[in-house]
């Protein structure tokens, strides 16, 4: 009897095992979806960009054989045509050089040429993203912010120099496939343009009022929820603090996000970046662009304005400036009328990891609501304003720009003459507004 019971139990167990095997092999089991907590898709809808699209000159100066000058700005058709040719040519045999090669002196009387000017000094490795540069000096070359291309009278040669106005670096391209005809054509593009006066310090001011356009845009803002979802691995773990000045701080215990509602500005910090490692300026630029692509996007045209070493020596800062406009040119946004920040995107990086990310929470809409043709002062009136500015010895550059005036619904971009000072701050030239 006992043996029969054991046999029956064994048969039941074998049958149950076979049934389970069949179900595992041929059934379609249902799995519960597990939502990952280490990443949440960003809700920010900014545009993407490559580094090469963010590296371009702030202006191009043309020198005529007569010794006169004119200046071309981004988005002007002749600016674009010159830049396209230069970026397609090869500059080989770069070597360190000596001597004065400023466009106002290079070649002497009768020389003609082009001066391509960047907002700040940029490493050769960054310029290589848009230009074909070759030569032994590249590996150890210092940063430059000027490219001088000129021809000498009655000589069938073109000389090309890369110059750092602050570092004092000078490099000559001993083999450049630009011809005298190229330079003559470049200079010819400016024949009908307003002439500029060359001032001490490398400044150029127009002899006539400069046509500009005042723009009015609608705008939207990054919300706290959008930014948390974009910047924190687990936005649901953040806690919120409110400061006495009304700004809000969000933190997950490691990273922090501060939102200034009054200034419409955000500042994100991640101090946990690795302290050791090698970071080249090109690494900084590429990593900064990648970070912005993932966390907010560009929402307009931006220029890589500069790469700066931070005072602590372990971090580098990348600064991108917002440019606006098409015809008759594109110009940078240089802050707001009340002095609050607006226009730049700034990132500090340590070993290619972003430790600080600062930008406005205001995003201009694509369509222009209103535009108005205005003029910036030029000629004797502009020279008088310049002469009256007591700190002109501390001015690094003077240039046409926009100053933002924000209302509840719109942003008005007012044309001004802007000044970048030696300490990097940007001001408006007193009396230099449009009319």
C-alpha positions in Angstrom: 0.0 0.0 0.0 2.8 2.4 1.0 4.7 1.5 -2.3 1.6 2.4 -4.3 1.2 5.8 -2.6 4.9 6.6 -3.3 4.5 5.6 -6.9 1.4 7.8 -7.3 3.1 10.8 -5.6 6.1 10.4 -7.9 3.9 10.3 -11.0 2.1 13.6 -9.8 5.4 15.4 -9.2 6.8 14.4 -12.7 3.6 15.5 -14.3 3.7 18.8 -12.5 7.3 19.3 -13.5 6.5 18.6 -17.2 3.6 21.0 -17.1 5.8 23.8 -15.6 8.4 23.2 -18.3 5.8 23.4 -21.0 4.5 26.7 -19.6 7.9 28.2 -19.3 8.8 27.2 -22.9 5.7 28.2 -24.7 3.7 30.7 -22.7 4.1 34.6 -22.9 4.6 35.7 -19.4 3.7 39.3 -18.3 6.5 41.5 -16.9 6.0 44.5 -14.7 7.6 47.6 -16.1 10.3 49.0 -13.9 10.8 52.8 -14.2 14.5 53.7 -13.8 15.2 56.4 -11.2 18.7 57.4 -12.4 17.5 59.2 -15.5 14.4 61.2 -16.5 14.0 62.5 -20.0 14.5 66.3 -20.3 11.5 68.4 -21.2 13.6 71.3 -22.5 13.4 71.8 -26.2 16.5 73.7 -27.2 18.3 73.4 -30.5 21.5 71.3 -30.9 24.8 72.7 -32.2 28.3 71.6 -33.2 31.4 73.4 -31.9 32.4 74.3 -35.5 29.1 76.3 -35.8 29.9 78.3 -32.7 33.4 79.4 -33.7 33.4 82.6 -35.8 34.9 86.1 -35.8 33.3 89.0 -34.2 34.1 91.1 -37.3 36.3 91.4 -40.3 38.3 94.6 -41.0 39.2 95.5 -44.6 42.2 97.8 -45.4 42.2 99.6 -48.7 45.4 100.6 -50.6 44.5 104.2 -49.7 45.0 103.4 -46.0 41.2 103.6 -45.3 39.2 100.9 -43.5 35.8 99.4 -43.3 34.3 96.7 -41.0 32.1 93.7 -41.8 29.9 92.0 -39.1 28.5 88.5 -38.8 25.6 87.6 -41.2 26.6 90.3 -43.7 26.9 88.8 -47.1 30.5 89.8 -47.8 31.5 88.7 -44.3 30.1 85.3 -45.1 31.7 85.1 -48.5 35.2 86.0 -47.2 34.9 83.5 -44.3 33.8 80.7 -46.6 36.9 81.1 -48.7 39.3 81.4 -45.8 37.9 78.3 -44.1 38.3 76.3 -47.3 42.0 77.2 -47.8 45.1 75.6 -46.2 47.5 77.5 -43.9 50.6 75.4 -43.7 54.1 75.7 -42.2 53.0 77.8 -39.2 56.0 79.0 -37.3 56.7 81.5 -34.6 57.5 85.0 -36.0 58.6 88.4 -34.7 57.9 92.0 -35.6 54.9 94.2 -35.9 52.2 92.8 -38.1 49.3 95.0 -37.1 47.1 95.7 -40.2 47.5 99.4 -39.8 51.3 99.0 -40.3 51.8 95.8 -42.2 53.3 96.2 -45.6 53.6 100.0 -45.4 51.9 102.4 -47.8 49.7 100.9 -50.5 49.2 97.6 -48.7 45.8 96.1 -48.7 44.4 93.3 -46.6 42.0 91.6 -44.2 42.0 91.4 -40.4 39.8 88.6 -39.0 39.1 89.4 -35.4 37.8 87.1 -32.7 36.2 88.3 -29.5 38.9 86.7 -27.4 42.0 84.6 -27.9 41.2 81.1 -28.9 43.6 78.1 -29.0 44.8 76.8 -32.4 43.1 73.5 -31.7 39.7 75.3 -31.5 40.4 77.3 -34.7 41.1 74.0 -36.4 37.5 73.1 -36.0 36.7 75.6 -38.8 40.1 76.2 -40.5 42.7 74.0 -42.1 45.8 74.8 -40.0 49.0 72.8 -40.3 52.6 73.2 -39.1 55.1 72.3 -36.4 54.2 75.3 -34.2 50.6 74.1 -33.7 51.2 71.7 -30.9 52.8 74.3 -28.6 51.2 77.4 -30.1 49.6 80.0 -27.8 46.0 81.3 -28.3 45.4 84.0 -30.9 42.6 86.4 -31.6 43.7 88.0 -34.9 44.4 86.8 -38.4 46.2 89.3 -40.6 46.1 88.6 -44.4 47.7 91.3 -46.6 49.6 91.9 -49.8 52.4 94.4 -50.4 52.4 96.7 -53.4 54.0 95.3 -56.6 54.7 91.9 -54.9 52.8 88.8 -56.0 52.6 87.3 -52.5 50.2 87.1 -49.6 51.4 87.1 -46.1 49.3 85.6 -43.3 49.9 86.0 -39.6 48.1 84.7 -36.5 48.4 87.1 -33.6 47.5 87.0 -29.9 46.9 90.6 -28.9 47.2 89.9 -25.2 49.7 87.0 -25.2 52.0 88.7 -27.8 52.1 85.5 -29.8 52.8 85.8 -33.5 52.8 82.9 -36.0 53.3 83.1 -39.8 51.8 80.7 -42.2 54.7 80.2 -44.7 52.5 78.3 -47.1 49.0 79.6 -47.6 47.0 79.0 -50.7 45.5 82.4 -50.8 46.3 84.5 -53.9 46.7 88.3 -54.4 43.5 88.1 -56.5 41.7 86.6 -53.5 42.8 89.5 -51.2 42.0 92.1 -53.9 38.5 90.6 -54.2 38.0 90.6 -50.5 38.9 94.3 -50.2 36.8 95.1 -53.2 33.7 93.8 -51.3 34.0 96.8 -49.0 34.3 99.6 -51.7 30.7 100.9 -51.2 30.7 100.5 -47.4 31.1 103.2 -44.8 34.7 104.0 -44.0 36.0 103.6 -40.4 38.6 105.6 -38.5 41.4 103.5 -36.9 42.1 104.6 -33.3 44.9 103.8 -30.9 44.3 100.4 -29.2 43.0 98.6 -32.3 39.6 100.2 -32.3 37.6 101.1 -35.4 34.7 103.6 -35.4 32.5 104.4 -38.4 32.7 107.9 -40.0 28.9 107.8 -40.5 25.9 106.6 -38.4 25.7 102.8 -38.4 22.3 101.3 -39.5 20.9 98.9 -36.9 17.5 97.2 -36.3 15.7 97.2 -32.9 13.9 93.9 -32.3 11.0 92.9 -30.2 10.4 89.2 -29.3 8.0 87.3 -27.2 9.7 84.9 -24.8 9.1 81.9 -22.7 10.9 80.7 -19.5 12.5 77.5 -18.3 10.4 76.4 -15.4 11.8 74.9 -12.2 10.3 71.6 -13.0 11.8 71.5 -16.5 15.3 72.4 -15.1 15.1 69.8 -12.3 14.2 67.1 -14.8 17.0 68.1 -17.1 19.8 68.6 -14.6 19.3 66.1 -11.8 19.6 62.3 -12.2 16.6 61.8 -9.9 14.6 65.0 -9.8 12.1 63.4 -7.4 14.8 63.3 -4.7 15.4 67.1 -4.7 14.3 69.4 -1.9 13.5 73.1 -2.2 14.8 76.1 -0.2 13.7 79.7 -0.5 16.3 82.5 0.2 15.6 85.9 1.7 16.0 87.6 -1.7 13.3 85.4 -3.2 15.6 83.1 -5.1 14.9 79.4 -4.9 17.5 76.6 -4.4 16.9 73.0 -5.4 19.4 70.3 -4.3 19.7 66.5 -4.2 22.4 66.6 -1.6 25.2 66.7 -4.2 24.2 69.1 -6.9 22.5 72.5 -6.6 20.3 74.7 -8.8 19.6 78.3 -7.9 16.9 80.2 -9.7 16.7 84.0 -9.4 13.2 85.0 -10.3 14.0 88.7 -10.2 16.9 88.4 -12.6 15.5 85.5 -14.6 18.8 83.7 -14.2 19.8 80.2 -13.2 23.0 78.8 -11.7 23.7 75.1 -11.5 26.6 73.6 -9.5 28.1 70.1 -9.3 31.2 70.3 -7.1 31.8 66.5 -7.2 33.8 66.5 -10.4 37.1 64.5 -10.3 40.0 66.6 -9.1 42.7 64.8 -11.2 43.2 64.5 -14.9 44.2 66.4 -18.0 41.9 68.8 -19.7 42.9 70.6 -22.9 41.0 73.8 -24.0 39.5 71.8 -26.9 38.2 69.2 -24.3 36.7 72.1 -22.4 35.0 73.5 -25.5 33.7 70.2 -26.8 32.4 69.1 -23.4 30.7 72.4 -22.8 28.9 72.2 -26.1 27.8 68.7 -25.4 26.5 69.6 -22.0 24.4 72.5 -23.3 23.1 70.3 -26.1 21.7 68.0 -23.4 20.6 70.5 -20.9 18.7 73.4 -22.4 20.0 73.7 -25.9 21.0 77.0 -27.7 17.7 78.6 -28.6 19.4 81.0 -31.1 22.8 81.8 -32.6 25.7 81.7 -30.2 29.4 82.4 -30.5 32.2 80.8 -28.5 33.4 84.1 -27.0 36.3 82.7 -24.9 38.0 80.0 -22.9 39.4 81.2 -19.6 41.4 79.6 -16.9 39.7 79.9 -13.5 41.6 81.5 -10.6 41.6 78.2 -8.8 43.8 76.7 -11.5 41.9 73.5 -11.8 38.9 74.6 -13.9 38.4 76.3 -17.2 35.4 78.5 -18.1 33.7 78.5 -21.6 31.7 81.6 -22.4 29.1 81.6 -25.3 27.5 84.9 -26.4 24.0 85.1 -27.9 23.9 86.9 -31.3 20.8 88.3 -32.9 20.0 89.7 -36.4 20.3 89.0 -40.1 20.3 92.1 -42.3 22.2 94.4 -41.9 24.2 92.1 -39.6 24.2 90.1 -36.4 25.4 91.5 -33.1 25.8 90.2 -29.5 23.4 90.8 -26.6 25.4 92.6 -24.0 23.3 92.4 -20.8 20.1 94.4 -19.9 19.3 98.0 -19.4 19.1 97.6 -15.6 22.4 95.8 -15.5 21.2 92.3 -14.9 22.9 89.5 -16.8 21.4 88.4 -20.2 22.9 87.0 -23.3 25.8 84.7 -22.3 25.9 81.0 -21.4 28.8 80.2 -19.1 30.2 76.9 -17.9 33.1 76.0 -15.7 34.6 72.5 -16.2 37.0 70.3 -14.3 38.4 67.3 -16.2 35.6 67.7 -18.8 32.9 67.6 -16.1 30.7 70.6 -15.7 30.9 72.1 -12.2 29.0 75.4 -12.9 26.3 76.2 -15.6 24.9 79.7 -15.7 22.4 81.2 -18.2 19.2 83.2 -18.4 16.0 81.3 -18.0 14.5 83.5 -20.7 14.3 81.9 -24.2 13.4 84.2 -27.1 10.8 82.9 -29.5 11.7 82.4 -33.1 9.4 84.9 -34.7 10.1 88.6 -34.4 7.0 90.6 -33.2 8.3 93.9 -34.3 11.4 95.5 -35.9 12.4 99.1 -36.2 15.2 100.7 -38.3 17.5 102.9 -36.2 21.0 104.3 -36.3 23.9 104.2 -33.9 26.0 107.4 -33.6 29.0 107.7 -36.0 31.5 110.2 -37.2 32.3 113.2 -35.1 29.5 112.6 -32.6 30.8 109.1 -31.8 34.4 110.3 -31.6 33.2 113.0 -29.1 31.5 110.3 -27.0 34.6 108.2 -27.1 36.9 111.0 -26.1 34.6 111.9 -23.2 34.8 108.4 -21.8 37.4 108.7 -19.0 38.3 105.0 -18.8 39.0 104.4 -22.5 42.5 103.2 -21.7 40.9 100.2 -20.0 38.6 99.3 -23.0 39.5 96.1 -24.7 37.1 96.6 -27.5 34.2 98.8 -28.7 31.5 97.3 -30.9 27.8 97.5 -31.9 25.6 95.3 -29.7 22.1 94.9 -28.2 20.9 95.7 -24.7 17.8 93.8 -23.6 14.7 95.5 -21.9 12.3 92.9 -20.5 8.6 93.4 -19.8 6.1 90.9 -18.6 5.5 89.5 -22.1 8.3 90.8 -24.4 11.9 91.5 -24.8 13.0 94.6 -26.7 16.6 94.5 -28.0 18.0 98.1 -28.2 21.1 98.8 -30.3 24.0 100.4 -28.4 27.7 100.9 -28.6 29.1 98.4 -26.1 32.5 98.3 -24.4 34.3 95.2 -23.2 36.7 96.3 -20.4 40.1 94.7 -19.6 38.5 92.9 -16.6 36.0 91.3 -18.9 33.0 93.3 -17.8 30.7 94.8 -20.5 29.3 98.3 -20.4 27.3 100.6 -22.6 29.2 103.7 -24.0 27.4 106.7 -22.3 25.3 108.4 -24.9 26.0 105.6 -27.4 22.4 104.4 -27.8 20.5 104.3 -31.1 18.2 107.0 -32.4 
